[in-house]
Amino acid sequence: MSFLKGKSKRTVIFSVITLSSLIILLALNFLMSYFGQKKVMYMDMSKEGLYSITDKMVEECKFIDELGKTDGDKKVKITFCTDPDYLSSAYVTRPTYYMALQMENEYSNIAVETVNVENNPTALSKYKTTSLTEITPSDVIVSYGDRYRIVKAESFWLTDASSEQYFSYNGEYRIATLIKSVTAIGQPAAYFVTDHGETYYDPENPTSDMSISMAYCYDLLRDCGLEVKTLKISEVDEIPDDCALLIINNPRSDFSTDPDRYNELYYMSDLDKLDKYLINNQGAIMVNKDYDENLKLPVLEDFLHEWGFDFGTAIIRDPESSVSGSSDTGIITVYETETDSYANAIYGDYASLGTSPQTIVNNTGYIIPAYGEEGVKNEAGSMFTVKRYATFLKTAATASAYLYNSAADDGYADSSILDLTAENYIAKYGQLDLAALSVREAFDNFSAEYFHSYLFCSASPDFLSNEALSNPSYANYDVISALVKNISRTDVYADIDLGGDTWNSASPGGKELLSTELTEEDVEVLSPTGDEVVKVNYAITTGAKVVYTVIVALVPFTFLVIGIIVCVRRRFL
């Protein structure tokens, strides 16, 4: 008002109009930016329809609107780990980001958010598999409550044989599969087997001595999003459908089998039920077995042998890699550092550190792979199914295996009684396996999907004990959590007519790029991770987001006219 003091009434009026016009213009600019991005006001000019969701996609995901009826306000959340400006400008992320925004507009139970993980690295900590897991700007996280999946932006595309150029956008199939997986009906459960003398946590009796001794394991399973239940295999016809992980922890008696009943049409032994669960349900089983040679479990051991595991009957000791010297059976394990191994994929964040947090295995024997040096076995009767043995935790080369000696104070103290099998194995390979994983990989020729089943074994009856999981100085809790999350994950796949990797699909690979030509001058930009320069595909860079031109152009044009009128009136009228 001081600025306008002493001015004519007309000057004051038009000054206020000018100032108001600028404020309104800024507000409209903000609103148009919001509606242009958040509400996806654009026309898809790409020939492939990269920036639109198809009618098939709308039909495939219509179940999303039913979620609110059973889960209250809980929504499917699609989180992009960098800023909207970068998502819109990067050729790899742009179609996926706009597709997610369209789905947010289409379905009331989808929410899209962006979090700059570089500026705010702790904002997405709850999605880390281990405390050292790195979430990068190119990651996309699909979550629903406690369940989530993390994928790279590049996974929404298919590349040619050389993996250097994209040839189709498979985003609709991928995002629909992710959403179906995290919203699968019913909470997945971890079942403790109880009818062979196992040690387990009983949710019906949490104050029992046994439950108390497994309390940290219970917390770990719950942190992994699993409900905890118990199961007597001998009393059921099959493993329950909601079982994502079956735990056989320190069994003291053998599993039942009756060869005389195998001719009966409906007879299934306990191990038949385990096999059916692993093969038909893409299940996951964890077995922690005592190495004690006096514990005879031939039926279970034959089953484990078929899946790649032979257990030794000696205790591991290593004066140079133990918690507190030669008399201690707490072995400091060695991580698998091969980057293409299953184990490294699970805990590679630890293995890659110069001073890795240690994982300790107490009171342990050893495992020798039953599949030989290659660690691979083709499944009988199938051309497309293999079982792969993979080391998970191992000893240092200085370890030794001691056979039972009744004359020794603790039964194993006489260093003259060594297990020659273990010693020969160390001499040949340098280390012994303390825990390992067998992965059944089955290729579905129709859908072109790979389905996986997991059998994990450790040679320690104390692998899941409170003593192993409660000490924050060691990495046991993190490493085992990462393992459980990896092998207990169950996915639900979208209709292959949306895309997928198979020619049986109505649209194999999703939306095939109609032009794979590069521009006359190869355009080089940074990849989403910002660490390499790549060539931009012509078909991806053209036909991008086009805001409704008439609406957007009308706003500044209107204010231009108003400005001209104001100037003319002030100057000449």
C-alpha positions in Angstrom: 0.0 0.0 0.0 3.0 2.3 0.5 4.0 1.6 -3.0 0.5 2.7 -4.3 0.1 5.7 -1.9 -0.6 8.9 -3.8 -1.3 7.2 -7.0 -4.5 7.6 -9.0 -7.4 5.3 -8.5 -7.0 3.9 -12.0 -3.3 3.2 -11.4 -4.0 1.4 -8.2 -6.7 -0.7 -9.8 -4.5 -1.8 -12.7 -1.5 -2.4 -10.5 -3.6 -4.7 -8.4 -4.9 -6.4 -11.5 -1.3 -6.9 -12.8 -0.1 -8.3 -9.5 -3.2 -10.6 -9.2 -2.7 -11.8 -12.7 0.9 -12.8 -12.0 -0.2 -14.7 -8.8 -3.0 -16.4 -10.7 -0.7 -17.2 -13.6 1.8 -18.9 -11.1 -1.1 -20.8 -9.5 -2.4 -22.0 -12.8 1.1 -23.0 -13.9 1.4 -25.1 -10.7 -2.0 -26.6 -11.3 -1.3 -27.4 -14.9 2.0 -29.1 -13.9 0.1 -31.1 -11.3 -2.6 -32.2 -13.7 -0.1 -32.7 -16.5 2.0 -35.1 -14.4 -0.1 -36.5 -11.6 -3.3 -36.7 -13.5 -1.5 -37.7 -16.8 -3.2 -35.1 -19.1 -1.6 -36.1 -22.4 -2.2 -37.8 -25.7 -0.1 -40.9 -26.5 1.7 -40.1 -29.8 3.8 -43.2 -29.8 3.0 -45.8 -32.5 3.3 -48.6 -30.0 1.0 -47.0 -27.4 3.8 -47.0 -24.9 2.2 -44.4 -22.7 -1.3 -45.9 -22.5 -2.8 -48.9 -20.6 -4.7 -51.4 -22.8 -8.2 -52.6 -22.2 -6.7 -56.0 -21.4 -4.7 -54.4 -18.7 -7.7 -52.7 -17.2 -9.6 -56.0 -17.2 -6.6 -57.9 -15.7 -6.3 -55.5 -12.8 -9.9 -54.8 -12.0 -9.5 -56.9 -8.8 -7.6 -54.0 -7.3 -10.8 -52.1 -6.6 -12.1 -55.0 -4.6 -9.1 -54.8 -2.2 -10.6 -51.9 -0.2 -13.6 -53.9 0.7 -11.6 -56.4 2.7 -8.5 -54.4 3.8 -9.9 -51.0 4.7 -7.7 -48.1 3.6 -4.7 -50.2 2.6 -3.5 -49.5 -0.9 -1.1 -51.0 -3.5 1.8 -48.6 -3.4 4.1 -48.1 -6.4 7.2 -46.3 -5.3 9.8 -44.8 -7.7 13.1 -44.2 -6.1 14.0 -40.9 -7.8 12.4 -37.5 -8.7 9.5 -37.1 -11.2 11.6 -34.9 -13.4 14.1 -37.6 -13.9 11.5 -40.3 -14.4 9.9 -38.2 -17.1 13.2 -37.5 -18.9 14.8 -40.9 -18.7 13.8 -43.1 -21.6 13.8 -46.3 -19.5 11.6 -45.0 -16.7 9.2 -42.7 -18.5 6.7 -45.3 -19.9 6.6 -47.2 -16.5 6.1 -44.0 -14.6 3.3 -42.8 -16.8 1.7 -46.2 -16.8 1.7 -46.2 -13.0 0.1 -42.7 -12.9 -2.6 -43.9 -15.3 -3.3 -46.9 -13.0 -3.5 -44.5 -10.0 -6.2 -42.6 -11.9 -7.9 -45.8 -13.0 -8.0 -47.6 -9.6 -8.8 -46.0 -6.3 -6.6 -48.5 -4.4 -3.4 -47.7 -6.1 -1.1 -44.9 -4.9 2.1 -43.7 -6.7 4.9 -42.0 -4.9 8.4 -40.8 -5.7 11.2 -40.8 -3.1 14.7 -39.6 -4.0 16.7 -42.3 -2.3 20.0 -40.5 -2.9 18.8 -37.4 -0.9 16.8 -39.4 1.6 18.5 -42.9 1.9 16.7 -43.9 5.1 13.2 -43.3 3.7 12.9 -46.8 2.1 14.9 -48.8 4.8 11.9 -51.0 5.5 12.2 -52.5 2.0 15.8 -53.6 2.5 16.4 -57.4 2.6 19.4 -56.9 4.9 20.7 -53.8 6.7 23.3 -53.4 4.0 21.0 -53.8 1.0 21.3 -50.9 -1.4 18.2 -49.4 -3.0 19.1 -47.5 -6.1 17.4 -44.7 -8.1 16.5 -47.1 -10.8 14.5 -49.4 -8.5 10.7 -49.6 -8.5 9.0 -51.0 -5.4 5.5 -52.4 -5.5 4.1 -53.0 -2.0 0.9 -53.9 -0.2 1.1 -53.8 3.6 4.1 -55.8 4.7 4.6 -57.5 1.3 6.7 -56.0 -1.4 8.8 -56.6 -4.5 11.8 -54.6 -5.7 12.6 -54.6 -9.4 14.9 -52.6 -11.7 13.4 -50.2 -14.2 15.2 -52.1 -17.0 13.2 -55.3 -16.1 10.1 -53.8 -17.7 11.8 -54.0 -21.1 13.0 -56.9 -23.3 16.3 -56.7 -25.1 17.6 -58.4 -28.2 20.0 -61.4 -28.2 23.0 -59.1 -27.6 21.2 -57.4 -24.7 22.2 -54.0 -26.2 18.9 -52.7 -27.6 15.4 -52.8 -26.4 12.8 -54.4 -28.8 9.6 -54.4 -26.7 8.1 -52.9 -23.6 6.7 -55.6 -21.3 5.6 -53.2 -18.6 1.9 -54.2 -18.3 2.7 -57.9 -17.8 5.4 -57.1 -15.3 3.5 -54.6 -13.2 0.3 -56.7 -13.1 2.4 -59.7 -11.9 4.0 -57.6 -9.2 0.6 -56.3 -8.0 -0.9 -59.8 -8.0 2.0 -61.2 -6.1 1.9 -58.7 -3.2 -1.9 -58.8 -3.0 -2.3 -62.6 -3.1 -5.2 -63.7 -0.9 -4.2 -64.8 2.6 -1.1 -64.1 4.5 1.7 -66.6 3.7 2.7 -68.8 6.6 5.8 -70.6 8.0 4.9 -74.0 9.3 7.0 -75.8 12.0 6.8 -79.6 11.5 6.2 -81.1 15.0 5.7 -84.9 14.7 9.3 -86.1 14.6 10.6 -84.7 17.9 11.5 -81.3 16.3 12.3 -78.2 18.2 9.7 -75.5 17.2 7.8 -72.4 18.3 4.2 -73.1 19.3 2.1 -70.0 18.7 -0.7 -71.7 20.8 1.7 -72.0 23.8 4.2 -69.1 23.5 5.3 -69.5 27.2 6.5 -73.0 26.9 10.2 -73.6 27.4 10.5 -74.8 23.8 8.7 -71.7 22.4 10.9 -69.4 24.6 14.0 -71.1 23.2 12.8 -70.2 19.6 11.5 -66.7 20.4 14.0 -64.9 18.2 13.2 -67.2 15.3 9.5 -66.4 15.7 10.3 -62.7 15.6 12.4 -63.2 12.5 9.6 -65.0 10.7 7.1 -62.4 11.6 9.5 -59.6 10.5 9.6 -61.5 7.1 5.8 -61.1 6.8 5.0 -64.8 7.7 2.4 -66.0 10.0 3.8 -68.8 12.2 1.9 -72.2 12.5 2.6 -75.8 13.4 1.9 -78.9 11.4 1.9 -82.7 11.9 2.6 -84.0 8.4 1.4 -87.5 9.3 -2.1 -86.1 10.0 -2.6 -84.2 6.8 -3.1 -85.2 3.2 -0.9 -82.5 1.8 1.0 -79.4 2.9 -1.5 -76.4 3.3 -1.8 -74.0 0.4 -0.8 -71.0 2.5 2.6 -72.6 3.4 5.4 -70.4 2.1 8.1 -72.1 4.2 8.1 -75.5 5.9 10.7 -75.8 8.8 12.0 -79.2 9.9 14.2 -78.1 12.8 16.4 -80.7 14.6 14.2 -83.9 14.0 14.8 -86.7 16.5 12.9 -89.5 14.8 12.6 -90.6 11.2 9.9 -89.8 8.7 7.3 -92.4 8.0 7.2 -94.5 4.8 5.6 -97.9 4.1 6.9 -99.6 0.9 4.2 -102.2 1.2 1.5 -99.5 0.7 2.9 -97.9 -2.4 0.6 -99.9 -4.6 -2.4 -98.3 -2.8 -3.9 -95.6 -5.0 -4.1 -92.8 -2.5 -1.2 -93.6 -0.2 1.3 -90.8 0.3 4.2 -91.1 2.7 5.5 -88.0 4.6 8.2 -87.6 2.0 5.8 -87.8 -0.9 4.0 -84.9 0.6 7.2 -82.9 0.9 8.0 -83.7 -2.8 4.6 -82.8 -4.0 4.8 -79.5 -2.0 8.2 -78.6 -3.5 7.3 -79.6 -7.1 3.7 -78.5 -7.4 3.6 -75.5 -5.1 7.0 -74.1 -5.8 7.6 -74.5 -2.1 10.5 -73.9 0.2 11.7 -76.2 3.0 14.4 -75.5 5.6 16.0 -78.5 7.4 18.4 -78.1 10.3 19.8 -81.6 11.1 22.0 -82.8 13.9 25.3 -84.3 12.8 25.3 -86.9 15.7 26.2 -90.3 14.2 24.0 -92.0 16.8 20.9 -90.2 15.3 19.7 -92.5 12.5 17.3 -91.0 10.0 17.7 -93.1 6.9 14.4 -92.1 5.2 14.9 -88.4 5.7 18.6 -88.7 4.7 17.6 -90.5 1.4 15.2 -87.7 0.6 17.8 -85.1 1.3 20.3 -87.0 -0.8 17.9 -86.9 -3.8 17.9 -83.1 -3.4 21.7 -82.9 -3.3 22.7 -83.2 0.4 24.9 -85.7 2.2 25.5 -85.1 5.9 28.7 -85.9 7.7 28.7 -87.3 11.2 31.5 -85.2 12.8 31.7 -81.9 14.5 33.6 -78.9 13.0 36.3 -77.1 14.9 38.6 -74.4 13.8 41.0 -72.8 16.3 41.8 -70.0 13.9 38.2 -69.2 13.0 36.2 -69.8 16.1 34.5 -67.4 18.5 36.9 -68.0 21.4 39.5 -70.5 20.6 40.0 -74.2 19.9 37.6 -75.6 22.4 34.7 -73.4 21.1 32.4 -74.9 18.5 31.1 -71.5 17.4 32.5 -71.3 13.9 33.0 -68.0 12.1 31.7 -68.8 8.6 33.1 -67.9 5.3 30.7 -66.2 2.8 30.2 -67.3 -0.8 31.8 -64.5 -2.9 31.0 -65.8 -6.4 28.7 -63.0 -7.7 26.6 -65.3 -9.8 25.8 -67.7 -7.0 22.5 -68.0 -5.2 24.1 -67.3 -1.8 25.8 -64.1 -3.0 22.6 -62.9 -4.4 21.1 -63.2 -1.0 23.8 -61.7 1.2 26.2 -60.2 -1.3 26.0 -56.8 0.6 27.9 -58.5 3.4 30.3 -60.6 1.4 31.5 -57.6 -0.6 32.6 -55.6 2.4 36.3 -55.6 3.3 35.4 -56.2 6.9 32.2 -58.2 6.7 29.9 -58.6 9.7 30.4 -62.2 10.9 27.9 -65.0 10.8 28.4 -67.6 13.4 27.3 -71.2 13.3 27.3 -73.1 16.7 27.6 -76.8 17.2 27.8 -77.8 13.5 28.7 -80.7 11.3 29.2 -80.4 7.5 27.5 -81.1 4.2 28.9 -82.6 1.1 27.1 -82.1 -2.2 25.6 -85.3 -3.6 25.6 -84.0 -7.2 29.3 -84.1 -7.6 31.6 -81.2 -8.6 29.2 -79.6 -11.1 26.5 -79.5 -8.5 23.7 -80.0 -11.1 21.3 -82.8 -11.6 18.7 -83.2 -14.4 15.4 -84.3 -13.1 14.4 -87.7 -14.4 11.7 -87.6 -17.0 12.0 -83.9 -17.8 14.1 -82.0 -20.4 13.6 -78.6 -18.8 14.0 -79.2 -15.0 17.2 -79.3 -13.1 18.3 -79.2 -9.4 21.2 -77.0 -8.6 23.3 -77.3 -5.4 24.6 -74.1 -4.0 26.9 -73.4 -1.1 25.4 -71.0 1.4 27.9 -70.8 4.4 31.3 -72.6 4.6 34.3 -73.1 6.8 37.8 -71.6 6.4 40.5 -73.9 5.0 41.9 -74.3 8.6 38.8 -76.3 9.8 38.8 -79.9 10.9 36.1 -82.5 11.4 36.3 -84.6 14.6 34.6 -87.9 14.9 32.8 -88.9 18.2 35.2 -90.3 20.8 33.5 -91.6 24.0 36.8 -91.5 25.9 37.1 -87.7 25.5 35.6 -85.4 28.1 33.2 -83.8 25.6 33.1 -86.8 23.2 35.0 -84.9 20.5 38.1 -83.5 22.1 40.7 -86.1 20.9 42.3 -84.4 17.9 43.7 -87.7 16.7 40.3 -88.9 15.6 39.6 -87.0 12.4 36.9 -87.7 9.8 39.0 -88.7 6.8 36.1 -87.9 4.4 36.0 -84.3 5.6 39.8 -84.0 5.6 40.0 -85.3 2.0 37.3 -82.9 1.0 39.2 -80.0 2.6 42.4 -81.1 0.9 40.7 -81.1 -2.5 38.4 -78.1 -2.3 39.9 -76.1 0.7 36.6 -75.8 2.6 33.5 -77.6 3.9 29.9 -76.5 3.6 28.1 -75.7 6.8 24.8 -74.8 5.1 23.7 -75.1 1.5 20.7 -74.6 -0.8 19.3 -76.8 -3.5 17.2 -75.0 -6.1 14.8 -76.8 -8.4 14.4 -74.8 -11.6 11.5 -75.9 -13.8 10.9 -74.2 -17.2 7.3 -74.0 -18.3 7.4 -74.3 -22.1 3.9 -72.9 -22.4 4.3 -69.7 -20.4 8.1 -69.5 -20.8 8.3 -68.8 -17.1 10.9 -70.4 -14.7 9.4 -71.8 -11.5 11.7 -72.4 -8.5 11.5 -74.6 -5.4 14.0 -74.4 -2.6 15.4 -76.9 -0.1 17.8 -75.3 2.4 19.9 -77.5 4.8 22.2 -76.7 7.6 24.3 -79.3 9.6 23.6 -77.5 12.9 20.6 -78.3 15.2 21.1 -74.9 16.7 20.9 -72.9 13.5 17.7 -71.1 14.5 18.3 -70.9 18.3 18.1 -67.8 20.3 21.8 -67.9 20.9 22.4 -67.8 17.1 19.9 -65.0 16.4 20.0 -62.7 19.4 23.5 -61.4 19.3 23.5 -58.0 17.5 27.3 -58.3 17.1 26.8 -61.0 14.4 25.0 -61.0 11.1 23.0 -64.2 11.7 19.6 -62.4 12.0 20.1 -60.4 8.9 21.5 -63.2 6.8 18.9 -65.7 7.8 16.1 -63.1 7.3 17.4 -62.4 3.8 17.4 -66.2 3.1 13.8 -66.6 4.4 12.5 -63.7 2.4 14.2 -65.0 -0.7 13.1 -68.6 -0.6 9.6 -68.1 0.9 8.5 -65.6 -1.7 5.5 -66.8 -3.7 4.5 -65.0 -7.0 1.2 -64.9 -8.8 1.6 -64.4 -12.6 -0.5 -62.2 -14.8 -2.3 -63.5 -17.9 0.3 -64.2 -20.6 -1.9 -62.4 -23.1 -0.6 -59.2 -21.6 3.0 -60.1 -22.6 5.4 -62.3 -20.8 8.4 -64.0 -22.5 6.5 -66.5 -24.6 5.3 -66.7 -28.2 2.2 -68.4 -26.8 1.1 -65.0 -25.7 -1.3 -62.9 -27.8 1.3 -60.1 -27.5 4.7 -61.8 -26.8 7.1 -59.5 -25.1 4.4 -56.9 -24.6 4.4 -53.8 -26.9 7.0 -54.4 -29.6 8.8 -51.3 -30.8 7.9 -50.6 -34.3 11.1 -48.7 -35.0 14.5 -49.8 -33.8 16.4 -47.2 -35.8 18.6 -44.7 -34.0 18.4 -41.1 -34.9 20.8 -39.8 -37.5 22.9 -38.4 -34.8 23.2 -41.0 -32.0 21.8 -39.5 -28.9 23.8 -40.4 -25.8 22.3 -40.0 -22.3 23.1 -41.3 -18.8 21.4 -44.5 -17.8 18.9 -44.4 -14.9 21.7 -45.3 -12.4 23.7 -42.4 -13.7 26.9 -44.5 -14.1 27.1 -45.1 -17.8 26.4 -43.5 -21.2 23.9 -45.3 -23.5 22.4 -44.7 -26.9 18.7 -43.7 -26.9 16.4 -45.8 -29.1 14.5 -43.6 -31.6 11.2 -45.3 -31.0 11.5 -44.6 -27.2 12.5 -41.0 -27.5 9.7 -40.0 -30.0 6.0 -39.8 -29.1 6.6 -39.0 -25.5 4.3 -37.1 -23.2 2.2 -34.5 -25.0 0.1 -32.2 -22.8 -3.1 -31.0 -24.4 -1.7 -28.2 -26.4 -4.8 -26.1 -26.7 -5.5 -26.1 -22.9 -1.9 -25.3 -22.0 -1.4 -22.6 -24.7 -4.7 -20.9 -23.9 -3.5 -20.0 -20.4 -0.5 -17.8 -21.3 -2.2 -16.5 -24.4 -5.1 -15.2 -22.2 -2.8 -13.4 -19.9 -0.9 -12.0 -22.8 -4.1 -10.5 -24.1 -4.9 -9.1 -20.7 -1.4 -7.7 -20.4 -1.7 -5.9 -23.7 -5.1 -4.4 -22.7 -3.7 -3.2 -19.4 -0.8 -1.6 -21.1 -2.9 0.1 -23.7 -5.4 1.4 -21.2 -2.7 2.7 -18.9 -0.8 4.3 -21.8 -3.6 5.8 -23.9 -6.9 5.7 -22.1 
